[in-house]
Amino acid sequence: MSFAGQSAVVTGAGQGIGRALARALAQSGAQVVVSDRDPARAQAVAVETGGLAVACDVTQPDQIAALAEAARHANGAIDIWISNAGFAAGEPSGAASAPDAQWQASWEVHVMAHLRAARLVLPEMTARGSGRLVNIASAAGLLCQVGDAAYSATKHAAVSLAQSLAIDHGDAGVQVSVVCPLFVATPLLGYADDAPQDRPHDRVLLPEDVARATLDGMREGRFLILPHPEAAEYLRRRAADTDRWIEGMRRMRRGMGDVLQSGDFAAIHRHI
């Protein structure tokens, strides 16, 4: 299936997975609105893709509304909205140690931004009986992110929200997908955006791998898109024996020790 002529919005599209998604959609014929908090990054990707750059901080409801309006003005009704913006900040000493402000910011970016976007585009999508909402979540939203409870908890919430949207609006023709990768060579994990091939092993995917898996999943109408297929096996093991799974995660955390706070991402990846 081609996305030729479809109007797409991608948030957090100035780098990493978002940039790869904008490129892939444009290559498939979509008219792409490239959104990023950094106007220069958005503009650079828009030039690459022949799209429109719109600066947007997804924690600000008025800016999300302005983004949707700009997309409609440029390309007509919105066919595809990909909520990709995200961040991870870690925690100083365990799951309860991150400050309230970090938890609130994670909630705004990973959950409320998705919800506000859905509120803006669902009326037009349900009225015409078609449309796609895609949430770029994380395998942390299915399993757990050791070293960042706020990230993991809000990604779980993002997955749950996507499930509710799929259940409530699927009969109206709206396809909802949630994408849950494991480790990806992006600036979020400390990789330079212009040198993502410098990876410790091939379990760390390239952003282009995630974009390809996402578009394939959209074409196939899948809800849960797992760029790392092994995530399904991890999820099965957790469901089969949660206590054993938690003990295994404890062992992994003990093995990581101070690496969690070191910022040495290559060292962290040796433990995955």
C-alpha positions as CSV (number, residue, x, y, z in Angstrom):
1,M,0.0,0.0,0.0
2,S,1.2,3.5,-0.9
3,F,0.5,6.6,1.2
4,A,0.5,8.7,-2.0
5,G,-1.4,11.9,-1.6
6,Q,-2.1,11.4,2.1
7,S,-1.6,14.2,4.6
8,A,0.6,13.2,7.5
9,V,1.9,14.9,10.6
10,V,4.9,13.6,12.5
11,T,5.9,15.1,15.9
12,G,9.4,15.0,17.2
13,A,10.5,14.7,13.6
14,G,13.7,16.7,13.7
15,Q,15.9,13.7,14.5
16,G,15.9,10.0,15.2
17,I,12.9,7.9,14.6
18,G,10.7,10.9,13.8
19,R,13.0,12.1,11.1
20,A,13.2,8.5,9.6
21,L,9.4,8.3,9.7
22,A,9.0,11.7,7.9
23,R,11.5,10.5,5.2
24,A,9.8,7.1,4.8
25,L,6.3,8.7,4.5
26,A,7.6,11.2,1.9
27,Q,9.2,8.5,-0.1
28,S,5.9,6.7,-0.1
29,G,4.2,9.7,-1.5
30,A,2.7,11.3,1.5
31,Q,2.5,15.1,2.1
32,V,4.4,15.4,5.4
33,V,4.2,18.1,8.0
34,V,7.4,17.9,10.0
35,S,7.0,19.1,13.6
36,D,9.7,19.5,16.2
37,R,10.3,21.7,19.2
38,D,13.5,22.9,17.5
39,P,12.5,25.0,14.4
40,A,15.9,24.6,12.7
41,R,15.8,20.8,12.9
42,A,12.2,20.8,11.7
43,Q,13.1,23.0,8.7
44,A,16.1,20.8,7.8
45,V,13.9,17.7,7.6
46,A,11.2,19.5,5.7
47,V,13.7,20.6,3.1
48,E,14.7,16.9,2.7
49,T,11.2,15.6,2.4
50,G,9.6,18.5,0.5
51,G,7.2,19.0,3.4
52,L,6.2,21.8,5.7
53,A,8.1,22.6,8.9
54,V,6.1,23.6,12.0
55,A,7.7,24.3,15.4
56,C,5.7,22.7,18.2
57,D,6.2,22.0,21.9
58,V,3.8,19.1,22.4
59,T,3.3,19.9,26.1
60,Q,1.5,23.1,25.0
61,P,-2.1,22.4,23.9
62,D,-2.3,25.6,21.9
63,Q,0.7,24.7,19.9
64,I,-0.7,21.2,19.1
65,A,-3.9,22.9,17.9
66,A,-1.9,25.3,15.8
67,L,0.1,22.4,14.3
68,A,-3.1,20.6,13.2
69,E,-4.5,23.8,11.7
70,A,-1.2,24.4,9.8
71,A,-1.4,20.9,8.4
72,R,-5.0,21.3,7.3
73,H,-4.2,24.6,5.7
74,A,-1.2,23.2,3.8
75,N,-2.5,19.7,2.8
76,G,-6.2,19.5,3.6
77,A,-7.8,16.9,6.0
78,I,-5.3,15.0,8.1
79,D,-5.0,11.3,7.2
80,I,-2.1,10.2,9.4
81,W,-1.0,11.6,12.8
82,I,2.1,10.1,14.3
83,S,2.8,11.1,17.9
84,N,6.6,10.5,18.2
85,A,8.0,13.2,20.5
86,G,9.5,11.7,23.6
87,F,12.3,12.0,26.1
88,A,14.0,10.1,28.9
89,A,15.9,11.7,31.8
90,G,16.8,8.8,34.1
91,E,16.7,8.9,37.9
92,P,19.4,9.5,40.5
93,S,18.8,6.6,42.9
94,G,15.9,4.3,42.1
95,A,12.3,4.4,41.0
96,A,11.0,7.0,43.6
97,S,13.9,9.4,43.2
98,A,13.0,11.5,40.2
99,P,11.4,14.8,41.0
100,D,7.7,15.6,40.5
101,A,8.5,18.0,37.7
102,Q,10.2,15.1,35.7
103,W,7.2,12.9,36.2
104,Q,4.8,15.6,35.1
105,A,6.9,16.4,32.0
106,S,6.9,12.8,31.1
107,W,3.2,12.6,31.5
108,E,2.6,15.6,29.3
109,V,4.9,14.4,26.5
110,H,4.1,10.7,26.5
111,V,0.4,10.7,27.3
112,M,-1.4,14.1,27.1
113,A,0.2,15.0,23.8
114,H,-1.2,11.8,22.3
115,L,-4.6,12.5,23.8
116,R,-4.8,16.1,22.7
117,A,-3.8,15.1,19.1
118,A,-6.5,12.5,19.1
119,R,-9.1,15.0,20.2
120,L,-8.1,17.3,17.3
121,V,-8.2,14.7,14.5
122,L,-10.8,12.1,15.5
123,P,-13.8,14.2,14.5
124,E,-12.7,14.5,10.9
125,M,-11.4,10.9,10.8
126,T,-14.6,9.4,12.1
127,A,-16.8,11.6,9.9
128,R,-15.1,10.4,6.7
129,G,-14.6,6.8,8.1
130,S,-10.9,6.6,7.7
131,G,-7.6,7.8,9.3
132,R,-4.6,6.6,11.2
133,L,-3.4,7.5,14.6
134,V,0.1,6.1,15.5
135,N,1.7,6.4,18.9
136,I,5.5,5.8,19.0
137,A,5.7,4.3,22.5
138,S,8.4,1.8,23.6
139,A,8.9,-1.8,24.7
140,A,9.2,-0.1,28.1
141,G,5.5,0.4,27.8
142,L,5.0,-3.3,27.7
143,L,7.8,-4.4,30.0
144,C,9.9,-2.1,32.1
145,Q,12.7,0.5,31.7
146,V,15.3,-0.1,34.4
147,G,16.7,3.2,35.5
148,D,13.7,5.4,34.5
149,A,10.4,4.7,36.2
150,A,8.8,7.9,34.9
151,Y,9.6,6.9,31.3
152,S,8.4,3.4,31.7
153,A,5.2,4.3,33.6
154,T,4.1,6.9,31.1
155,K,4.9,4.7,28.1
156,H,2.6,2.1,29.7
157,A,0.0,4.7,29.9
158,A,0.6,5.6,26.2
159,V,0.0,2.0,25.2
160,S,-3.2,1.8,27.3
161,L,-4.5,5.0,25.8
162,A,-3.8,3.6,22.3
163,Q,-5.7,0.4,23.2
164,S,-8.7,2.5,24.3
165,L,-8.6,4.6,21.1
166,A,-8.4,1.5,19.0
167,I,-11.4,-0.1,20.8
168,D,-13.5,3.0,20.8
169,H,-12.9,4.2,17.3
170,G,-11.9,1.2,15.2
171,D,-15.5,0.6,14.1
172,A,-15.6,4.1,12.7
173,G,-12.7,3.4,10.4
174,V,-9.9,4.8,12.4
175,Q,-6.8,2.6,12.5
176,V,-4.8,3.0,15.7
177,S,-1.3,1.6,16.0
178,V,1.3,1.6,18.8
179,V,4.9,1.1,18.1
180,C,7.1,-0.5,20.8
181,P,10.8,-0.7,19.9
182,L,13.5,-1.8,22.3
183,F,16.9,0.0,21.8
184,V,17.3,2.3,18.8
185,A,20.4,4.3,17.8
186,T,19.0,7.8,18.4
187,P,20.1,10.9,20.3
188,L,17.8,9.6,23.1
189,L,20.3,6.9,23.8
190,G,23.3,9.1,23.2
191,Y,24.0,8.3,19.5
192,A,24.9,11.1,17.2
193,D,22.2,11.6,14.6
194,D,24.7,11.7,11.8
195,A,26.6,8.5,12.9
196,P,24.0,6.0,14.1
197,Q,25.9,3.0,12.7
198,D,28.4,3.2,15.6
199,R,26.4,0.5,17.6
200,P,27.7,-2.1,20.1
201,H,25.6,-4.8,18.4
202,D,22.8,-5.3,15.9
203,R,20.1,-5.5,18.6
204,V,20.3,-1.7,18.6
205,L,18.2,-0.9,15.5
206,L,18.6,2.1,13.2
207,P,15.8,4.7,13.1
208,E,15.2,3.6,9.5
209,D,14.6,0.1,10.7
210,V,11.9,1.3,13.0
211,A,10.3,3.5,10.3
212,R,10.2,0.6,7.9
213,A,8.6,-1.6,10.5
214,T,6.1,1.1,11.4
215,L,4.9,1.7,7.8
216,D,4.7,-2.1,7.2
217,G,2.6,-2.4,10.3
218,M,0.3,0.4,9.2
219,R,-0.1,-1.1,5.8
220,E,-1.1,-4.4,7.4
221,G,-3.5,-2.7,9.8
222,R,-1.7,-4.0,12.9
223,F,-2.3,-2.4,16.3
224,L,0.9,-3.6,18.1
225,I,4.0,-3.0,16.0
226,L,7.2,-4.6,17.4
227,P,10.3,-3.6,15.4
228,H,12.3,-5.9,17.7
229,P,10.3,-9.3,17.3
230,E,12.0,-10.6,20.5
231,A,9.9,-8.2,22.6
232,A,6.9,-10.5,22.0
233,E,8.9,-13.4,23.7
234,Y,9.9,-11.2,26.6
235,L,6.2,-10.2,27.1
236,R,5.2,-13.8,27.0
237,R,7.7,-14.8,29.6
238,R,6.6,-12.0,31.9
239,A,2.9,-13.1,31.6
240,A,3.8,-16.7,32.2
241,D,5.7,-16.1,35.5
242,T,5.8,-12.5,36.6
243,D,7.7,-13.2,39.8
244,R,10.5,-15.0,37.9
245,W,10.6,-12.1,35.4
246,I,11.0,-9.5,38.1
247,E,13.8,-11.5,39.7
248,G,15.5,-11.6,36.3
249,M,15.2,-7.8,36.0
250,R,16.7,-7.5,39.5
251,R,19.7,-9.5,38.4
252,M,20.1,-7.4,35.4
253,R,19.9,-4.2,37.5
254,R,22.5,-5.5,39.9
255,G,24.8,-6.3,37.0
256,M,24.5,-2.8,35.7
257,G,25.4,-1.2,39.0
258,D,26.6,2.4,38.6
259,V,26.4,2.2,34.8
260,L,22.8,3.4,35.0
261,Q,24.0,6.8,36.2
262,S,27.2,6.9,34.2
263,G,25.9,8.0,30.9
264,D,28.1,5.3,29.2
265,F,25.5,4.1,26.7
266,A,27.8,1.5,25.1
267,A,28.3,0.0,28.6
268,I,24.5,0.0,29.2
269,H,23.9,-1.9,26.0
270,R,26.3,-4.6,27.0
271,H,23.8,-5.6,29.6
272,I,20.7,-5.9,27.3
